[in-house]
Amino acid sequence: MKPQMRNRANLSEQELADVQVQVSEHWTLEDIFRWSRKVGTYDGTEDLIVQDESTHDAIFSYRNGLFLVYGVT
């Protein structure tokens, strides 16, 4: 199942396609952390917001002032 992506930053179609390529293999928090360290976007500002006992939002700095927000269960 392909992850859903919402363009809340009003990126152009090309910019959005670039982000989609970058995050296409993100299935777990471990994948996200590994990727963000590899590409150099990991800067320690990530945040994990607890929604309930099994649902969290993971927020990661991306680039150019953008953030990626993942709904994690």
C-alpha positions, 0 to 999 in steps of 0.5 A: 500500500502506497503511503498517502501524501498531502501537499500542505506547503503548496509545492509545485508538481515537480517539487512534490514529485521529488519529495515523493521519490525521497520518502517512497521507502519510508515504512517505519520510524527506523527507515525515516531516521536512517534516511534523514541521517544519510541525506543530512536533514537530521538536525535533532529537531525531530519531534514525536507527538503522542495522539493516543496509546498507539498513534503518534505524529513524527515531525522531521525537518526536511529542507528549505524550511519544510517539514515532513510529518508522518502519522505513525501507528 
